[in-house]
């Protein structure tokens, strides 16, 4: 019996899945010559990459090629290197390379990978100047991430101690090259940023190392480091290598320094310059204060003189008020004296007319028992009780007899 026949879709699916599982086929650099080059109306580029031993169809879709501007348009016969992944196209039954980066041949593989990554992260916005932050003018705490044994750490700490010793250094030692360096550097950046409370974070972080070959600096082109720097909540200064060395970390950082020593000078103000600036500001403030005080004093004098000119003659008014007050006081004294004299005269007259004064002259005051005055003899009857008041006392008496027109001789008897 003939063997069991498999449907085509099973075979093509198997081939596609086989390639997808092969990591070597999903991150591949290929070099060759361009042929059969065509560009669609949508902007997709299709070509065949060949050499003396074989040929491979390639598709460079518009969403990838628009972010990489080749120095010259790709032409048939050009020698190029491309990066991409190998896929099996079931509908056409063909293999093809899905290109995400292309560059003319003659560039080293490491540089080509650098340019590919640069184009990728630039498209994602990691290098966008609009997101870069200014460095603090007077940092209260400075973070440093580098190797503890390298010269960079010594250079940075020496400059910081000389320029701005007020800010303590928060140091995170980490390897800066080798297979473990990208993960370690990224973890150190996160430990100073996202994993610290806001009040415990440094105000700025320096990430760097000394010079070396492109391979030695490659850790600062790796994605974990770039993502950590991009997500750091405080400004980051990249200080990798020498001035001529450029890494992708330099492009992501908020500021790039040509050397570690230069990074320390960027983040730390010079304390001597700050002292001179403070003293100059103090002198300026003092001079301006004196100037403004003098201006205010002159303005006050001018205003006082103007007010004095506009107001009436206060001295003349004061003299007139004083004279008037003195006159009123004299009148008051005189009126008081006249009133005292008048009162004394009235008192004398009242005293002279008072019954007590009459009694003092030897007269007596007679009143009935009921207290009514007995000014006439007819007002009392014989046997009636009366009261006789002299100047020095009184006596009760009984009328024994009455006589009209003449006093009754011996007619009053005293009961006291």
C-alpha positions as a printed NumPy array, in Angstrom:
array([[  0.   ,   0.   ,   0.   ],
       [  1.274,   3.53 ,  -0.676],
       [  2.434,   5.521,   2.38 ],
       [ -0.008,   8.009,   3.928],
       [  0.212,  11.371,   2.147],
       [  0.333,  14.516,   4.306],
       [ -1.491,  17.612,   3.194],
       [  0.644,  20.511,   2.024],
       [ -0.564,  22.836,   4.799],
       [  0.824,  20.465,   7.445],
       [  4.24 ,  20.457,   5.851],
       [  4.367,  24.214,   5.322],
       [  3.172,  24.827,   8.891],
       [  5.843,  22.503,  10.208],
       [  8.539,  24.284,   8.225],
       [  7.341,  27.696,   9.418],
       [  7.231,  26.612,  13.068],
       [ 10.618,  24.954,  12.726],
       [ 12.15 ,  28.244,  11.629],
       [ 10.332,  30.226,  14.313],
       [ 11.774,  28.002,  17.038],
       [ 15.31 ,  28.368,  15.706],
       [ 16.752,  31.418,  17.516],
       [ 19.714,  31.512,  15.119],
       [ 17.295,  32.191,  12.26 ],
       [ 15.476,  35.02 ,  14.097],
       [ 18.527,  37.25 ,  14.727],
       [ 20.711,  36.937,  11.635],
       [ 23.203,  39.081,   9.78 ],
       [ 23.63 ,  38.255,   6.067],
       [ 25.96 ,  39.793,   3.503],
       [ 25.59 ,  39.625,  -0.285],
       [ 24.855,  41.407,  -3.546],
       [ 21.522,  43.034,  -4.363],
       [ 19.616,  41.841,  -7.438],
       [ 16.014,  41.86 ,  -8.713],
       [ 15.387,  45.062,  -6.744],
       [ 11.82 ,  46.434,  -6.836],
       [  9.957,  48.997,  -4.753],
       [  6.177,  48.83 ,  -4.396],
       [  3.86 ,  51.827,  -4.429],
       [  3.374,  51.288,  -0.691],
       [  7.113,  51.747,  -0.069],
       [  8.049,  48.08 ,   0.465],
       [ 11.435,  47.026,  -0.99 ],
       [ 11.841,  43.523,  -2.431],
       [ 15.175,  42.147,  -3.627],
       [ 17.33 ,  39.044,  -3.849],
       [ 20.537,  38.76 ,  -1.881],
       [ 23.036,  36.488,  -3.612],
       [ 26.654,  35.419,  -3.771],
       [ 28.551,  32.805,  -5.704],
       [ 27.009,  30.011,  -3.664],
       [ 23.309,  30.866,  -3.392],
       [ 20.462,  33.368,  -3.376],
       [ 17.852,  34.411,  -0.834],
       [ 14.7  ,  36.453,  -1.377],
       [ 14.342,  39.459,   0.96 ],
       [ 11.469,  41.756,   1.962],
       [ 12.253,  45.155,   3.494],
       [  8.851,  46.487,   4.54 ],
       [  8.115,  50.196,   4.683],
       [  7.563,  50.325,   8.476],
       [ 11.192,  49.201,   8.835],
       [ 12.962,  50.985,   5.995],
       [ 11.487,  54.431,   6.721],
       [ 13.392,  54.631,  10.011],
       [ 16.741,  53.904,   8.357],
       [ 17.791,  56.414,   5.735],
       [ 20.538,  54.903,   3.615],
       [ 23.224,  57.268,   2.473],
       [ 22.372,  56.265,  -1.084],
       [ 19.308,  54.411,  -2.411],
       [ 19.76 ,  50.669,  -2.71 ],
       [ 20.592,  49.603,  -6.293],
       [ 21.117,  46.317,  -8.121],
       [ 24.692,  45.2  ,  -7.755],
       [ 25.248,  46.892,  -4.4  ],
       [ 27.08 ,  44.895,  -1.748],
       [ 25.112,  45.155,   1.476],
       [ 24.723,  43.54 ,   4.854],
       [ 21.224,  43.091,   6.245],
       [ 19.756,  42.074,   9.577],
       [ 16.537,  40.166,   9.957],
       [ 14.892,  36.808,  10.432],
       [ 14.22 ,  33.885,   8.081],
       [ 10.575,  32.99 ,   7.506],
       [  8.822,  30.407,   5.403],
       [  6.031,  31.822,   3.247],
       [  3.398,  29.01 ,   3.055],
       [  1.285,  30.551,   0.291],
       [  4.256,  30.813,  -2.062],
       [  6.212,  27.883,  -0.705],
       [  9.331,  29.983,  -0.447],
       [ 11.874,  31.058,   2.134],
       [ 12.534,  34.772,   2.58 ],
       [ 14.428,  37.088,   4.884],
       [ 12.308,  39.73 ,   6.59 ],
       [ 14.796,  42.6  ,   6.801],
       [ 14.689,  45.178,   9.591],
       [ 18.023,  46.875,   8.839],
       [ 20.291,  47.256,   5.834],
       [ 23.654,  48.938,   5.376],
       [ 26.285,  49.034,   2.668],
       [ 28.984,  46.4  ,   2.973],
       [ 32.413,  47.435,   4.175],
       [ 31.165,  48.395,   7.625],
       [ 32.213,  46.126,  10.454],
       [ 29.626,  43.805,  11.918],
       [ 29.801,  45.513,  15.308],
       [ 29.26 ,  48.936,  13.77 ],
       [ 26.415,  47.624,  11.667],
       [ 24.722,  46.216,  14.777],
       [ 25.253,  49.562,  16.504],
       [ 23.536,  51.388,  13.653],
       [ 20.675,  48.897,  13.633],
       [ 20.031,  49.325,  17.308],
       [ 20.397,  53.073,  17.013],
       [ 17.681,  53.175,  14.357],
       [ 15.426,  50.916,  16.404],
       [ 15.622,  52.9  ,  19.649],
       [ 15.46 ,  56.225,  17.861],
       [ 12.152,  55.155,  16.333],
       [ 10.844,  54.264,  19.8  ],
       [ 11.688,  57.765,  21.069],
       [ 14.468,  56.87 ,  23.511],
       [ 16.704,  59.582,  22.042],
       [ 14.023,  62.275,  21.84 ],
       [ 15.56 ,  65.594,  22.997],
       [ 12.152,  66.776,  24.253],
       [ 12.195,  64.24 ,  27.089],
       [ 15.66 ,  65.096,  28.354],
       [ 15.748,  66.847,  31.722],
       [ 17.961,  69.63 ,  33.011],
       [ 20.505,  68.807,  35.67 ],
       [ 19.916,  70.277,  39.152],
       [ 22.028,  73.36 ,  39.844],
       [ 22.769,  72.451,  43.46 ],
       [ 22.366,  68.672,  43.97 ],
       [ 21.82 ,  67.479,  47.523],
       [ 22.86 ,  63.889,  46.748],
       [ 24.753,  62.458,  43.75 ],
       [ 24.542,  58.866,  42.53 ],
       [ 27.541,  57.15 ,  40.919],
       [ 27.393,  53.83 ,  39.038],
       [ 30.692,  52.395,  37.828],
       [ 33.323,  49.824,  38.695],
       [ 34.823,  50.229,  42.139],
       [ 38.264,  49.219,  40.886],
       [ 38.37 ,  51.422,  37.799],
       [ 39.955,  54.833,  37.415],
       [ 36.545,  56.364,  36.66 ],
       [ 35.388,  56.025,  40.267],
       [ 38.524,  57.717,  41.578],
       [ 38.261,  60.533,  39.031],
       [ 34.579,  61.192,  39.769],
       [ 34.894,  61.17 ,  43.563],
       [ 38.005,  63.381,  43.479],
       [ 36.299,  66.026,  41.372],
       [ 33.092,  65.914,  43.451],
       [ 35.019,  66.293,  46.717],
       [ 36.866,  69.294,  45.356],
       [ 33.939,  71.067,  43.708],
       [ 30.859,  70.277,  45.82 ],
       [ 31.58 ,  68.4  ,  49.075],
       [ 28.136,  69.379,  50.43 ],
       [ 26.478,  66.555,  48.453],
       [ 27.031,  62.995,  49.733],
       [ 27.758,  60.308,  47.122],
       [ 25.45 ,  57.315,  46.754],
       [ 27.689,  54.695,  45.114],
       [ 26.607,  51.441,  43.433],
       [ 29.596,  49.338,  42.285],
       [ 28.959,  47.215,  39.195],
       [ 30.917,  45.473,  36.446],
       [ 31.132,  47.64 ,  33.338],
       [ 32.133,  45.053,  30.744],
       [ 31.522,  41.396,  30.116],
       [ 28.412,  39.281,  29.728],
       [ 26.955,  40.215,  33.128],
       [ 27.596,  43.956,  32.824],
       [ 24.364,  44.992,  31.009],
       [ 22.087,  43.358,  33.567],
       [ 24.167,  44.574,  36.533],
       [ 24.345,  48.168,  35.304],
       [ 20.608,  48.214,  34.603],
       [ 19.875,  46.845,  38.067],
       [ 22.117,  49.489,  39.672],
       [ 20.248,  52.252,  37.834],
       [ 16.87 ,  50.897,  38.986],
       [ 18.164,  50.557,  42.556],
       [ 18.881,  54.308,  42.625],
       [ 15.64 ,  55.305,  40.995],
       [ 12.45 ,  53.321,  40.984],
       [ 13.373,  51.151,  43.982],
       [ 14.054,  54.04 ,  46.345],
       [ 11.55 ,  56.333,  47.998],
       [ 11.518,  59.757,  46.342],
       [ 13.085,  61.435,  49.383],
       [ 15.939,  58.887,  49.412],
       [ 16.825,  59.143,  45.726],
       [ 19.855,  61.093,  44.495],
       [ 19.16 ,  64.275,  42.532],
       [ 21.31 ,  63.108,  39.609],
       [ 23.066,  59.865,  38.613],
       [ 26.394,  59.412,  36.805],
       [ 26.726,  56.151,  34.824],
       [ 30.028,  55.424,  33.171],
       [ 33.442,  53.899,  32.906],
       [ 36.869,  54.669,  31.496],
       [ 37.994,  54.197,  27.915],
       [ 38.407,  50.957,  25.994],
       [ 37.708,  49.237,  22.708],
       [ 34.276,  49.126,  21.109],
       [ 33.873,  45.616,  22.481],
       [ 34.767,  46.793,  26.005],
       [ 32.125,  49.551,  25.839],
       [ 29.454,  47.355,  24.265],
       [ 27.557,  46.841,  27.549],
       [ 26.374,  50.448,  27.226],
       [ 24.739,  49.62 ,  23.889],
       [ 22.632,  46.826,  25.343],
       [ 18.87 ,  47.167,  25.686],
       [ 18.597,  46.564,  29.496],
       [ 20.909,  49.522,  30.202],
       [ 19.1  ,  51.783,  27.745],
       [ 15.651,  50.898,  29.11 ],
       [ 16.785,  51.459,  32.705],
       [ 18.262,  54.858,  31.863],
       [ 15.126,  55.829,  29.946],
       [ 12.899,  54.889,  32.899],
       [ 15.051,  56.444,  35.627],
       [ 13.013,  59.071,  37.548],
       [ 16.043,  61.352,  38.068],
       [ 18.387,  62.869,  35.447],
       [ 21.148,  60.57 ,  34.198],
       [ 24.583,  61.623,  32.935],
       [ 26.42 ,  59.16 ,  30.683],
       [ 30.213,  59.192,  30.977],
       [ 31.406,  56.194,  28.956],
       [ 34.922,  56.072,  27.557],
       [ 36.704,  59.04 ,  26.066],
       [ 35.442,  62.004,  24.089],
       [ 35.64 ,  60.147,  20.754],
       [ 33.682,  57.141,  22.06 ],
       [ 29.933,  57.217,  21.456],
       [ 27.523,  54.649,  22.858],
       [ 23.762,  54.379,  22.72 ],
       [ 23.716,  55.145,  26.45 ],
       [ 25.116,  58.589,  25.564],
       [ 22.098,  59.188,  23.324],
       [ 19.531,  58.029,  25.889],
       [ 20.99 ,  59.894,  28.868],
       [ 19.77 ,  63.347,  29.775],
       [ 23.313,  64.598,  29.221],
       [ 26.502,  63.117,  27.824],
       [ 29.932,  63.843,  29.295],
       [ 33.108,  63.157,  27.299],
       [ 34.861,  61.641,  30.33 ],
       [ 33.962,  60.596,  33.901],
       [ 35.817,  63.642,  35.271],
       [ 33.816,  65.91 ,  32.979],
       [ 30.611,  64.262,  34.211],
       [ 31.506,  65.159,  37.794],
       [ 32.145,  68.752,  36.736],
       [ 28.766,  68.851,  34.97 ],
       [ 26.717,  67.68 ,  37.941],
       [ 28.608,  69.533,  40.71 ],
       [ 28.887,  73.317,  40.887],
       [ 32.221,  74.811,  41.844],
       [ 31.947,  75.835,  45.487],
       [ 34.463,  78.659,  45.004],
       [ 32.443,  80.091,  42.145],
       [ 29.272,  79.753,  44.222],
       [ 30.986,  81.543,  47.13 ],
       [ 32.077,  84.389,  44.866],
       [ 28.612,  84.607,  43.362],
       [ 26.993,  84.726,  46.81 ],
       [ 29.362,  87.46 ,  47.957],
       [ 28.755,  89.447,  44.782],
       [ 25.028,  89.03 ,  45.249],
       [ 25.335,  90.13 ,  48.866],
       [ 27.24 ,  93.258,  47.833],
       [ 24.724,  93.986,  45.106],
       [ 21.808,  93.542,  47.489],
       [ 23.479,  95.824,  50.047],
       [ 24.143,  98.503,  47.456],
       [ 20.622,  98.294,  46.111],
       [ 19.22 ,  98.387,  49.629],
       [ 21.183, 101.544,  50.412],
       [ 20.163, 103.069,  47.114],
       [ 16.493, 102.289,  47.657],
       [ 16.688, 103.509,  51.254],
       [ 18.184, 106.799,  50.09 ],
       [ 15.553, 107.171,  47.395],
       [ 12.795, 106.461,  49.912],
       [ 14.289, 108.929,  52.414],
       [ 14.479, 111.689,  49.785],
       [ 10.939, 110.974,  48.667],
       [  9.748, 111.15 ,  52.287],
       [ 11.452, 114.511,  52.801],
       [  9.922, 115.87 ,  49.606],
       [  6.494, 114.664,  50.616],
       [  6.829, 116.131,  54.132],
       [  7.871, 119.494,  52.686],
       [  4.964, 119.408,  50.275],
       [  2.511, 118.572,  53.055],
       [  3.942, 121.353,  55.208],
       [  3.461, 123.825,  52.371],
       [ -0.097, 122.716,  51.709],
       [ -1.227, 122.718,  55.368],
       [ -2.265, 125.98 ,  57.18 ],
       [  0.165, 127.927,  59.398],
       [  0.075, 125.624,  62.398],
       [  2.334, 127.878,  64.481],
       [ -0.027, 130.859,  64.11 ],
       [ -3.02 , 128.694,  64.904],
       [ -1.213, 127.313,  67.926],
       [ -0.496, 130.801,  69.214],
       [ -4.102, 131.866,  68.712],
       [ -5.451, 128.734,  70.379],
       [ -3.079, 129.238,  73.325],
       [ -4.13 , 132.885,  73.771],
       [ -7.779, 131.913,  73.55 ],
       [ -7.26 , 129.153,  76.104],
       [ -5.461, 131.558,  78.452],
       [ -8.329, 134.065,  78.121],
       [-10.887, 131.404,  78.837],
       [ -8.929, 130.297,  81.912],
       [ -8.773, 133.893,  83.217],
       [-12.516, 134.314,  82.696],
       [-13.148, 131.021,  84.427],
       [-11.012, 132.014,  87.423],
       [-12.719, 135.373,  87.688],
       [-16.193, 133.855,  87.407],
       [-15.311, 131.317,  90.069],
       [-14.061, 134.057,  92.408],
       [-17.191, 136.162,  91.877],
       [-19.373, 133.122,  92.434],
       [-17.568, 132.362,  95.712],
       [-18.02 , 135.93 ,  96.882],
       [-21.701, 135.946,  95.933],
       [-22.219, 132.647,  97.669],
       [-20.523, 133.911, 100.82 ],
       [-22.794, 137.002, 100.86 ],
       [-25.902, 134.913, 100.365],
       [-24.761, 132.577, 103.116],
       [-24.314, 135.52 , 105.486],
       [-27.765, 136.822, 104.655],
       [-29.296, 133.414, 105.104],
       [-27.455, 133.041, 108.371],
       [-28.707, 136.393, 109.555],
       [-32.289, 135.519, 108.689],
       [-32.235, 132.046, 110.157],
       [-34.227, 131.313, 113.396],
       [-31.067, 130.113, 115.057],
       [-29.511, 133.55 , 114.742],
       [-32.613, 135.102, 116.335],
       [-32.361, 132.707, 119.234],
       [-28.709, 133.677, 119.643],
       [-29.842, 137.234, 120.264],
       [-31.968, 136.154, 123.34 ],
       [-35.259, 135.375, 121.751],
       [-37.218, 132.099, 122.3  ],
       [-39.339, 130.076, 119.922],
       [-42.705, 128.892, 121.325],
       [-44.631, 126.019, 119.743],
       [-47.671, 123.997, 120.715],
       [-47.477, 120.409, 121.85 ],
       [-48.339, 119.394, 118.304],
       [-45.267, 121.262, 117.011],
       [-47.134, 124.211, 115.457],
       [-45.538, 127.655, 116.015],
       [-47.285, 129.754, 118.686],
       [-46.48 , 133.193, 117.381],
       [-49.399, 134.851, 119.241],
       [-50.633, 134.608, 122.835],
       [-54.12 , 133.874, 121.631],
       [-52.907, 130.754, 119.876],
       [-52.566, 128.892, 123.217],
       [-55.037, 128.459, 126.061],
       [-54.584, 128.225, 129.818],
       [-53.566, 124.762, 130.813],
       [-52.248, 123.936, 127.35 ],
       [-48.82 , 122.412, 127.106],
       [-46.231, 124.265, 125.039],
       [-42.533, 123.938, 124.091],
       [-40.13 , 126.876, 124.486],
       [-36.838, 126.683, 122.469],
       [-33.831, 128.889, 123.265],
       [-30.463, 128.98 , 121.618],
       [-28.985, 126.48 , 124.053],
       [-31.956, 124.132, 124.565],
       [-35.741, 123.799, 125.094],
       [-38.245, 123.294, 127.891],
       [-41.809, 122.077, 128.115],
       [-44.267, 124.273, 130.036],
       [-47.948, 124.583, 130.881],
       [-49.821, 127.813, 130.368],
       [-51.414, 128.735, 133.699],
       [-53.23 , 131.857, 132.573],
       [-53.455, 134.092, 129.554],
       [-53.719, 137.889, 129.225],
       [-54.47 , 139.806, 126.053],
       [-52.109, 142.615, 125.085],
       [-49.58 , 142.015, 127.84 ],
       [-47.538, 139.08 , 128.89 ],
       [-49.003, 136.963, 131.642],
       [-46.965, 137.604, 134.713],
       [-45.974, 134.334, 136.207],
       [-48.539, 132.694, 134.011],
       [-46.267, 130.039, 132.505],
       [-45.223, 127.097, 134.552],
       [-42.366, 124.85 , 133.473],
       [-42.62 , 121.099, 133.711],
       [-38.943, 120.591, 133.406]])
